[in-house]
Amino acid sequence: MKNRISVLASDDFLGRAPSTEGEEKTISYLAEQFKQIGLKPANKDSYFQGMSLMKLTADASMKLDISGGESNISLKFSDDFIGGTPQISELVQINNSDIVFVGYGINSPENRWNDYDGLDVKGKTVLLLVNDPGYATSDTNLFNGKAMTIYGRWTYKFDEAARQGASAAIIIHETGAAAYPWAVVQNSWSGSQFYLVDNDLSRSNLQLQSWVTTESAQKIFESAGLDYNQIITSAAKRGFKPVNMNLKASIQFKNQVEYTKSNNVAAVWPGTGQSDEYIIYTAHWDHFGVNPAFKGDSILNGAVDNATGTAALIEIAEAFTKLPENQNRSILFLAVTCEEQGLLGSKFYAENPLFPLNKTVAVINMDALNISGKTKDMTIIGFGNSKLDDYAVAVLNKYKRYANPDPTPEKGSYFRSDHFSFAKKGVPSLYLSKGIDDVEHGEKWALAESEKWVMANYHKPTDNYEPDKWNFNGMIEDIKVYFEVGYNLSIIREFPDWNAGSPFKSIRDQMMNKNANRKTVF
């Protein structure tokens, strides 16, 4: 594991950005590792599943101007706001677009909540909050209480604004609600952004998708003569009505459009008796490459996120080849691209599977493994969603460990990694993550260490491979659990299902030709 992480997180791999020299080095290394181990190419005679992408790079000298209020505001790119466009256009221009504060920007019939009810935002700029009303109020009768729902994710908010016909959507960043500091937004949205060639956003009228800092949002509300705290508080209550701010937004910037490609890496270890049925292990290989805006170390190596998970993918593949006899079902090892760009690689595979989804038994996802030490537990993100939890619990119990639900569900982790792309298509998916009950220091210490790492290193050049600082003991124990869960699934005949009440169950039922009484659309 140390050797493989050190290679993947090395400066030589240039931060593993899609469609760069760093990608070429990364996918070549992965394919060679799989070949040496003895795995077969999954895409006929190739280890690669290519996909066409649009690479859009907005001019970072842009300014967002807000006028019509008590004072004109000019927001500086990166410091005050950040974003870009999903449009295939070399010039983006928005002139004096009316700004409407739409609360959380959510349209959710099942939650009886529609921030756009009776509102026409065509050609307008919508200003909105991250997360959802349940987070703000901790009211279990609103959405899912403190736990973020899909409606709290920035991806949903931009998609919904586009469906409503808005010209611009601006999310107000707040560290607690977003689950990460402003620096993460800066690093994630600086430089080029990738989109699948066939995507709804580029077909919409949304010209700008953007974030602003809390401080910038407060200035905007102040210029409009509005009480920021009062209005955002009211936005979390039923009956909230959008606020016309009587302000105008204007922006103009050049946009470089390129068509390019990136690749998932896919390798198979064949089964014996049920070789046409598959267990998929996933980990994303990509990170953010090189950002010249950083002085000194400008390479975002992504050692924890996600050289650890990618190295584990190879390690588990090798473990399967060492078994005294092959398992019944085939195992697909899938290193996906563009996770950091919105789960694009896993989304592409789920929509263009190399093997039928109704023959795919389960997905086991690995993202950012444990570097803090042994834990008595492991976390199941989305605990209770599917019968796969039972398999994880059984293996953990074997090692006298236990399963914990997500300790910070308000961060929306279930919607932030590649298993979700498969869940949306109905495939039972397990996202096992590091535990929080540290053997030596306990839960409080472990949670504090995790939060400290996020604030200092997540999506930053400081996410480096540091073997002298990392404790690998917990990581190795966790990898054994990943391996054994997949192995146990590979030797049975049943197809573990989603639990009753899961929004993904009806999709799986339809796929498996079961009687489904409703249809769920994501």
SELUM-414300 format. One record per residue (C-alpha): residue number from 1; residue in three letters; x, y, z. Coordinates in steps of 0.2 Angstrom, whole numbers, plus 5000, padded with zeros to 4 digits. Layout:
N
NUM ALA X Y Z
...
***
This chain:
522
1 MET 5000 5000 5000
2 LYS 5014 5012 5004
3 ASN 5023 5009 4988
4 ARG 5007 5011 4977
5 ILE 5001 5027 4987
6 SER 5018 5035 4985
7 VAL 5018 5032 4966
8 LEU 5000 5038 4963
9 ALA 5003 5054 4975
10 SER 5020 5058 4968
11 ASP 5024 5075 4960
12 ASP 5028 5065 4944
13 PHE 5009 5061 4942
14 LEU 5006 5080 4942
15 GLY 4990 5079 4953
16 ARG 4981 5067 4942
17 ALA 4970 5079 4933
18 PRO 4959 5072 4919
19 SER 4964 5075 4902
20 THR 4982 5080 4906
21 GLU 4999 5072 4906
22 GLY 4995 5067 4924
23 GLU 4980 5056 4918
24 GLU 4991 5047 4905
25 LYS 5003 5043 4918
26 THR 4990 5037 4930
27 ILE 4979 5027 4919
28 SER 4995 5019 4911
29 TYR 5001 5014 4929
30 LEU 4984 5007 4934
31 ALA 4982 4997 4918
32 GLU 5000 4990 4920
33 GLN 4997 4985 4938
34 PHE 4981 4976 4934
35 LYS 4990 4967 4919
36 GLN 5004 4962 4930
37 ILE 4992 4955 4943
38 GLY 4984 4945 4930
39 LEU 4967 4954 4928
40 LYS 4959 4954 4911
41 PRO 4954 4970 4902
42 ALA 4935 4974 4905
43 ASN 4932 4983 4889
44 LYS 4935 4970 4876
45 ASP 4954 4970 4874
46 SER 4956 4987 4883
47 TYR 4958 4992 4901
48 PHE 4951 5009 4897
49 GLN 4933 5015 4895
50 GLY 4935 5032 4886
51 MET 4922 5046 4887
52 SER 4921 5062 4878
53 LEU 4921 5078 4888
54 MET 4920 5097 4887
55 LYS 4934 5106 4895
56 LEU 4928 5124 4899
57 THR 4940 5137 4906
58 ALA 4933 5154 4912
59 ASP 4944 5169 4912
60 ALA 4949 5172 4930
61 SER 4950 5191 4928
62 MET 4931 5192 4928
63 LYS 4921 5203 4940
64 LEU 4904 5201 4946
65 ASP 4895 5218 4947
66 ILE 4880 5221 4958
67 SER 4871 5237 4955
68 GLY 4854 5246 4959
69 GLY 4856 5246 4978
70 GLU 4863 5258 4991
71 SER 4880 5255 4984
72 ASN 4888 5247 4969
73 ILE 4897 5231 4973
74 SER 4911 5223 4962
75 LEU 4916 5206 4968
76 LYS 4933 5199 4964
77 PHE 4935 5182 4957
78 SER 4941 5169 4970
79 ASP 4942 5181 4984
80 ASP 4924 5186 4984
81 PHE 4915 5174 4972
82 ILE 4920 5160 4960
83 GLY 4912 5150 4946
84 GLY 4911 5148 4928
85 THR 4899 5143 4914
86 PRO 4892 5126 4907
87 GLN 4889 5134 4891
88 ILE 4899 5130 4875
89 SER 4902 5149 4871
90 GLU 4918 5159 4870
91 LEU 4910 5174 4877
92 VAL 4898 5174 4892
93 GLN 4888 5190 4895
94 ILE 4875 5194 4908
95 ASN 4868 5212 4908
96 ASN 4858 5219 4923
97 SER 4849 5203 4927
98 ASP 4837 5204 4941
99 ILE 4842 5196 4957
100 VAL 4830 5185 4967
101 PHE 4834 5177 4983
102 VAL 4825 5160 4982
103 GLY 4830 5153 4999
104 TYR 4837 5135 4997
105 GLY 4832 5134 4978
106 ILE 4823 5118 4981
107 ASN 4808 5110 4972
108 SER 4803 5094 4981
109 PRO 4785 5088 4980
110 GLU 4788 5074 4992
111 ASN 4794 5086 5005
112 ARG 4780 5098 5000
113 TRP 4793 5112 4997
114 ASN 4794 5123 4982
115 ASP 4805 5139 4983
116 TYR 4800 5142 4965
117 ASP 4782 5141 4967
118 GLY 4773 5154 4956
119 LEU 4790 5162 4952
120 ASP 4796 5166 4935
121 VAL 4815 5167 4935
122 LYS 4818 5166 4916
123 GLY 4833 5177 4912
124 LYS 4835 5181 4931
125 THR 4849 5178 4943
126 VAL 4844 5167 4958
127 LEU 4854 5169 4974
128 LEU 4852 5154 4986
129 LEU 4858 5144 5001
130 VAL 4868 5128 5002
131 ASN 4861 5113 5011
132 ASP 4843 5112 5015
133 PRO 4830 5118 5028
134 GLY 4832 5102 5039
135 TYR 4850 5107 5042
136 ALA 4846 5125 5047
137 THR 4832 5120 5059
138 SER 4837 5102 5065
139 ASP 4818 5100 5063
140 THR 4815 5081 5059
141 ASN 4799 5086 5050
142 LEU 4808 5096 5037
143 PHE 4817 5085 5024
144 ASN 4828 5073 5034
145 GLY 4832 5084 5049
146 LYS 4850 5088 5052
147 ALA 4855 5075 5038
148 MET 4858 5083 5021
149 THR 4847 5076 5007
150 ILE 4850 5077 4989
151 TYR 4842 5094 4988
152 GLY 4855 5101 4999
153 ARG 4869 5097 4986
154 TRP 4876 5111 4975
155 THR 4874 5100 4960
156 TYR 4856 5099 4963
157 LYS 4854 5117 4965
158 PHE 4862 5122 4949
159 ASP 4852 5109 4940
160 GLU 4836 5115 4947
161 ALA 4840 5133 4943
162 ALA 4843 5128 4925
163 ARG 4827 5119 4924
164 GLN 4818 5134 4930
165 GLY 4826 5145 4916
166 ALA 4838 5156 4927
167 SER 4852 5164 4918
168 ALA 4863 5164 4934
169 ALA 4863 5154 4950
170 ILE 4874 5160 4964
171 ILE 4876 5149 4980
172 ILE 4880 5157 4996
173 HIS 4894 5148 5005
174 GLU 4894 5144 5023
175 THR 4907 5133 5030
176 GLY 4896 5123 5042
177 ALA 4882 5121 5029
178 ALA 4894 5116 5015
179 ALA 4904 5105 5026
180 TYR 4921 5113 5020
181 PRO 4929 5130 5020
182 TRP 4929 5143 5006
183 ALA 4947 5137 5001
184 VAL 4939 5121 4995
185 VAL 4927 5130 4984
186 GLN 4941 5140 4977
187 ASN 4952 5125 4973
188 SER 4938 5115 4966
189 TRP 4932 5129 4955
190 SER 4948 5137 4949
191 GLY 4954 5132 4932
192 SER 4946 5121 4920
193 GLN 4929 5113 4923
194 PHE 4923 5097 4914
195 TYR 4906 5091 4908
196 LEU 4900 5076 4899
197 VAL 4897 5081 4881
198 ASP 4879 5077 4882
199 ASN 4873 5086 4897
200 ASP 4857 5095 4902
201 LEU 4866 5111 4909
202 SER 4874 5115 4893
203 ARG 4857 5114 4884
204 SER 4849 5125 4897
205 ASN 4850 5144 4898
206 LEU 4861 5144 4913
207 GLN 4875 5156 4909
208 LEU 4884 5157 4926
209 GLN 4885 5144 4940
210 SER 4894 5153 4955
211 TRP 4897 5153 4973
212 VAL 4899 5169 4984
213 THR 4907 5170 5002
214 THR 4896 5174 5016
215 GLU 4904 5191 5018
216 SER 4900 5195 5000
217 ALA 4882 5189 5002
218 GLN 4880 5200 5018
219 LYS 4886 5215 5007
220 ILE 4873 5211 4994
221 PHE 4859 5210 5006
222 GLU 4865 5226 5015
223 SER 4865 5235 4998
224 ALA 4848 5230 4995
225 GLY 4842 5236 5012
226 LEU 4838 5219 5018
227 ASP 4842 5210 5035
228 TYR 4853 5195 5030
229 ASN 4851 5185 5046
230 GLN 4833 5188 5047
231 ILE 4829 5183 5029
232 ILE 4840 5167 5028
233 THR 4832 5162 5045
234 SER 4815 5164 5037
235 ALA 4820 5154 5021
236 ALA 4821 5138 5032
237 LYS 4802 5140 5037
238 ARG 4787 5133 5028
239 GLY 4778 5147 5019
240 PHE 4794 5157 5014
241 LYS 4792 5168 4999
242 PRO 4806 5172 4987
243 VAL 4813 5190 4989
244 ASN 4815 5202 4974
245 MET 4831 5211 4979
246 ASN 4829 5225 4967
247 LEU 4847 5223 4962
248 LYS 4855 5219 4945
249 ALA 4869 5207 4942
250 SER 4881 5209 4927
251 ILE 4896 5199 4922
252 GLN 4906 5197 4906
253 PHE 4920 5185 4903
254 LYS 4929 5175 4890
255 ASN 4927 5156 4890
256 GLN 4939 5144 4882
257 VAL 4930 5128 4875
258 GLU 4939 5112 4871
259 TYR 4933 5095 4867
260 THR 4944 5081 4875
261 LYS 4943 5064 4883
262 SER 4946 5055 4899
263 ASN 4946 5037 4904
264 ASN 4939 5025 4917
265 VAL 4951 5011 4920
266 ALA 4942 4994 4921
267 ALA 4949 4976 4924
268 VAL 4941 4960 4928
269 TRP 4945 4945 4939
270 PRO 4933 4931 4931
271 GLY 4922 4920 4942
272 THR 4918 4902 4939
273 GLY 4900 4896 4942
274 GLN 4892 4913 4940
275 SER 4904 4922 4930
276 ASP 4891 4933 4921
277 GLU 4887 4941 4937
278 TYR 4898 4955 4944
279 ILE 4903 4963 4960
280 ILE 4911 4981 4957
281 TYR 4924 4989 4967
282 THR 4926 5008 4964
283 ALA 4938 5021 4968
284 HIS 4941 5038 4959
285 TRP 4959 5040 4952
286 ASP 4957 5059 4948
287 HIS 4962 5075 4958
288 PHE 4965 5093 4954
289 GLY 4981 5093 4945
290 VAL 4993 5108 4946
291 ASN 4986 5126 4951
292 PRO 4999 5139 4947
293 ALA 4989 5151 4958
294 PHE 4998 5143 4973
295 LYS 5015 5149 4977
296 GLY 5028 5136 4981
297 ASP 5019 5119 4980
298 SER 5006 5120 4967
299 ILE 5003 5102 4964
300 LEU 4987 5095 4972
301 ASN 4993 5077 4974
302 GLY 4977 5070 4982
303 ALA 4986 5057 4993
304 VAL 4972 5053 5005
305 ASP 4959 5059 4992
306 ASN 4960 5047 4983
307 ALA 4977 5039 4980
308 THR 4973 5028 4996
309 GLY 4957 5021 4988
310 THR 4965 5019 4971
311 ALA 4980 5009 4979
312 ALA 4967 4999 4989
313 LEU 4958 4994 4973
314 ILE 4974 4987 4966
315 GLU 4978 4978 4983
316 ILE 4961 4970 4984
317 ALA 4963 4965 4966
318 GLU 4979 4956 4970
319 ALA 4971 4948 4985
320 PHE 4958 4940 4974
321 THR 4971 4932 4963
322 LYS 4980 4924 4978
323 LEU 4964 4914 4983
324 PRO 4967 4895 4982
325 GLU 4952 4894 4970
326 ASN 4942 4908 4961
327 GLN 4926 4915 4968
328 ASN 4910 4911 4959
329 ARG 4905 4928 4953
330 SER 4917 4940 4943
331 ILE 4924 4955 4951
332 LEU 4926 4972 4941
333 PHE 4939 4984 4948
334 LEU 4934 5001 4941
335 ALA 4945 5016 4944
336 VAL 4934 5031 4938
337 THR 4939 5048 4932
338 CYS 4931 5065 4935
339 GLU 4924 5062 4953
340 GLU 4930 5079 4958
341 GLN 4920 5086 4943
342 GLY 4904 5079 4949
343 LEU 4905 5060 4948
344 LEU 4906 5061 4929
345 GLY 4916 5045 4927
346 SER 4905 5034 4938
347 LYS 4890 5042 4930
348 PHE 4896 5038 4913
349 TYR 4899 5020 4917
350 ALA 4882 5018 4925
351 GLU 4874 5025 4909
352 ASN 4886 5015 4898
353 PRO 4890 4999 4908
354 LEU 4902 4987 4902
355 PHE 4892 4973 4910
356 PRO 4873 4973 4912
357 LEU 4867 4982 4928
358 ASN 4854 4969 4931
359 LYS 4869 4957 4932
360 THR 4878 4968 4944
361 VAL 4876 4962 4961
362 ALA 4883 4976 4971
363 VAL 4895 4991 4971
364 ILE 4908 4994 4985
365 ASN 4916 5011 4985
366 MET 4932 5017 4993
367 ASP 4936 5035 4995
368 ALA 4949 5043 5006
369 LEU 4955 5029 5018
370 ASN 4960 5030 5036
371 ILE 4977 5037 5040
372 SER 4974 5040 5059
373 GLY 4975 5022 5066
374 LYS 4965 5007 5071
375 THR 4946 5010 5075
376 LYS 4934 4998 5084
377 ASP 4921 5003 5070
378 MET 4919 5007 5052
379 THR 4906 5020 5046
380 ILE 4893 5015 5033
381 ILE 4888 5031 5024
382 GLY 4869 5028 5021
383 PHE 4867 5015 5034
384 GLY 4850 5007 5033
385 ASN 4848 5009 5014
386 SER 4852 4991 5008
387 LYS 4855 4973 5013
388 LEU 4873 4976 5009
389 ASP 4875 4983 5027
390 ASP 4872 4966 5034
391 TYR 4887 4959 5025
392 ALA 4898 4973 5031
393 VAL 4891 4971 5049
394 ALA 4895 4952 5048
395 VAL 4913 4954 5043
396 LEU 4916 4968 5056
397 ASN 4909 4957 5069
398 LYS 4920 4943 5064
399 TYR 4935 4955 5068
400 LYS 4926 4961 5084
401 ARG 4922 4978 5077
402 TYR 4905 4986 5073
403 ALA 4897 4997 5061
404 ASN 4892 5015 5064
405 PRO 4881 5027 5054
406 ASP 4888 5043 5047
407 PRO 4892 5054 5062
408 THR 4890 5070 5051
409 PRO 4876 5066 5040
410 GLU 4874 5085 5038
411 LYS 4889 5085 5026
412 GLY 4879 5075 5013
413 SER 4893 5062 5010
414 TYR 4881 5050 5003
415 PHE 4879 5061 4988
416 ARG 4897 5065 4986
417 SER 4906 5049 4980
418 ASP 4904 5037 4966
419 HIS 4893 5024 4973
420 PHE 4879 5037 4971
421 SER 4880 5036 4953
422 PHE 4876 5018 4954
423 ALA 4863 5020 4967
424 LYS 4853 5032 4956
425 LYS 4852 5018 4943
426 GLY 4846 5006 4956
427 VAL 4862 4995 4959
428 PRO 4864 4992 4978
429 SER 4879 5001 4983
430 LEU 4890 5001 4999
431 TYR 4900 5016 5004
432 LEU 4911 5010 5019
433 SER 4922 5023 5026
434 LYS 4934 5025 5041
435 GLY 4928 5023 5058
436 ILE 4927 5036 5072
437 ASP 4930 5025 5088
438 ASP 4949 5026 5088
439 VAL 4956 5011 5098
440 GLU 4968 5022 5108
441 HIS 4960 5039 5109
442 GLY 4941 5037 5107
443 GLU 4928 5045 5097
444 LYS 4930 5063 5101
445 TRP 4948 5063 5096
446 ALA 4945 5054 5080
447 LEU 4931 5066 5075
448 ALA 4942 5081 5079
449 GLU 4957 5074 5069
450 SER 4946 5071 5054
451 GLU 4939 5089 5055
452 LYS 4956 5096 5057
453 TRP 4963 5086 5042
454 VAL 4948 5093 5031
455 MET 4951 5111 5036
456 ALA 4970 5110 5033
457 ASN 4971 5098 5018
458 TYR 4955 5094 5009
459 HIS 4957 5099 4990
460 LYS 4973 5108 4994
461 PRO 4992 5105 4990
462 THR 4995 5099 5007
463 ASP 4986 5083 5004
464 ASN 5003 5075 5002
465 TYR 5009 5057 5005
466 GLU 5017 5058 5023
467 PRO 5022 5040 5028
468 ASP 5030 5047 5044
469 LYS 5014 5055 5050
470 TRP 5002 5043 5044
471 ASN 4996 5027 5054
472 PHE 4993 5013 5042
473 ASN 4987 5000 5054
474 GLY 4968 5006 5053
475 MET 4969 5007 5034
476 ILE 4975 4989 5032
477 GLU 4962 4982 5044
478 ASP 4949 4992 5034
479 ILE 4955 4985 5017
480 LYS 4953 4967 5024
481 VAL 4935 4972 5028
482 TYR 4932 4979 5010
483 PHE 4940 4963 5003
484 GLU 4930 4951 5013
485 VAL 4913 4959 5010
486 GLY 4916 4958 4992
487 TYR 4922 4940 4993
488 ASN 4907 4935 5003
489 LEU 4895 4943 4990
490 SER 4905 4934 4976
491 ILE 4902 4916 4983
492 ILE 4883 4917 4986
493 ARG 4868 4916 4974
494 GLU 4857 4929 4980
495 PHE 4856 4947 4975
496 PRO 4855 4958 4990
497 ASP 4842 4971 4988
498 TRP 4838 4989 4994
499 ASN 4828 4990 5010
500 ALA 4810 4994 5010
501 GLY 4808 5013 5009
502 SER 4824 5016 5000
503 PRO 4821 5028 4985
504 PHE 4831 5017 4975
505 LYS 4822 5000 4977
506 SER 4808 5003 4964
507 ILE 4822 5007 4951
508 ARG 4830 4990 4955
509 ASP 4814 4981 4955
510 GLN 4810 4987 4938
511 MET 4827 4982 4932
512 MET 4826 4965 4939
513 ASN 4808 4963 4932
514 LYS 4800 4963 4949
515 ASN 4783 4971 4952
516 ALA 4786 4990 4956
517 ASN 4772 5000 4962
518 ARG 4780 5017 4959
519 LYS 4794 5025 4949
520 THR 4807 5036 4956
521 VAL 4817 5048 4945
522 PHE 4833 5057 4950
***
